[in-house]
Amino acid sequence: MTDKRLENMQAMAKRFSENGSVDQLTMRKIDALAMSAKKEDMTAARIQLLRKREHISQGVLATVLNMSSESVQKWEQGKTKPQGAALRLLNIIDKKGITAVI
């Protein structure tokens, strides 16, 4: 799920690149930024798997994310979904491990 404005800006930069107003290096940077800004959904199962892979409890994960244990519990039960900074940090932990955010 990405912000539609970001996709529109990337498309506009691509058009500028095609007519020579934006060089290839700049276009690559814009593409990289757009890709890194895309947020992957965190399902309940994925959060639980991530936590178990890192060998941490719900409480530890909550502390790392500056959230409550109840929030992590609700995510893992599928009652709610992480959003904002918590979602971004979960994606970082998923890709680079817990040490990347500690």
Number of C-alpha atoms within 10 A of each C-alpha: 8 12 11 9 9 14 15 11 13 17 13 12 18 20 13 14 16 13 9 10 11 14 14 13 10 12 17 12 11 16 17 11 13 16 12 9 14 14 15 12 15 21 16 20 13 15 24 19 14 21 20 12 12 15 11 13 14 19 16 16 21 18 13 15 19 11 14 14 17 12 17 25 18 14 20 22 15 14 10 14 18 20 13 8 11 16 17 19 18 26 18 15 18 19 11 11 15 20 9 11 12 8
